[in-house]
């Protein structure tokens, strides 16, 4: 299956504070059609600097359909991605790593290509300061 373009978005939050509001937002994203969640997981670090990935279905604070939450984790976020994400946060902070596919860009690419054009760049611009700390990742 072809993907594209994909973006790895990393959001930080205090350890063990991921709430059902996040689950609801992820559910909405999966049904909206403009984006698709390709993979998602929580990255946790410990005081010794070790990192581990936790699937959403394993988090006690997220109530809801555990099977649906488990399906969001596909394994496309690799161990090296997990290490990079872990380097962005400390042992008091968890990170939510979401690999997104932008359907709207893929749909736009067809007409652009038909006009002999190309998508030259995709640049992520983080949210405004003061609205929570958002970690920016790399566009894939």
Secondary structure as the mmCIF struct_conf table of DSSP 4:
data_model
#
loop_
_struct_conf.conf_type_id
_struct_conf.id
_struct_conf.beg_label_comp_id
_struct_conf.beg_label_asym_id
_struct_conf.beg_label_seq_id
_struct_conf.end_label_comp_id
_struct_conf.end_label_asym_id
_struct_conf.end_label_seq_id
BEND BEND1 UNK A 5 UNK A 5
STRN STRN1 UNK A 6 UNK A 14
TURN_TY1_P TURN_TY1_P1 UNK A 15 UNK A 16
HELX_RH_AL_P HELX_RH_AL_P1 UNK A 20 UNK A 32
BEND BEND2 UNK A 33 UNK A 34
STRN STRN2 UNK A 35 UNK A 45
TURN_TY1_P TURN_TY1_P2 UNK A 47 UNK A 48
BEND BEND3 UNK A 49 UNK A 49
STRN STRN3 UNK A 51 UNK A 54
HELX_RH_3T_P HELX_RH_3T_P1 UNK A 56 UNK A 58
TURN_TY1_P TURN_TY1_P3 UNK A 60 UNK A 61
BEND BEND4 UNK A 64 UNK A 64
HELX_RH_AL_P HELX_RH_AL_P2 UNK A 66 UNK A 71
TURN_TY1_P TURN_TY1_P4 UNK A 72 UNK A 72
BEND BEND5 UNK A 75 UNK A 75
BEND BEND6 UNK A 77 UNK A 77
HELX_RH_AL_P HELX_RH_AL_P3 UNK A 79 UNK A 86
TURN_TY1_P TURN_TY1_P5 UNK A 87 UNK A 88
BEND BEND7 UNK A 89 UNK A 89
TURN_TY1_P TURN_TY1_P6 UNK A 91 UNK A 92
STRN STRN4 UNK A 93 UNK A 102
HELX_RH_AL_P HELX_RH_AL_P4 UNK A 103 UNK A 114
TURN_TY1_P TURN_TY1_P7 UNK A 115 UNK A 116
HELX_LH_PP_P HELX_LH_PP_P1 UNK A 126 UNK A 128
TURN_TY1_P TURN_TY1_P8 UNK A 129 UNK A 130
BEND BEND8 UNK A 131 UNK A 131
STRN STRN5 UNK A 134 UNK A 135
STRN STRN6 UNK A 139 UNK A 139
#
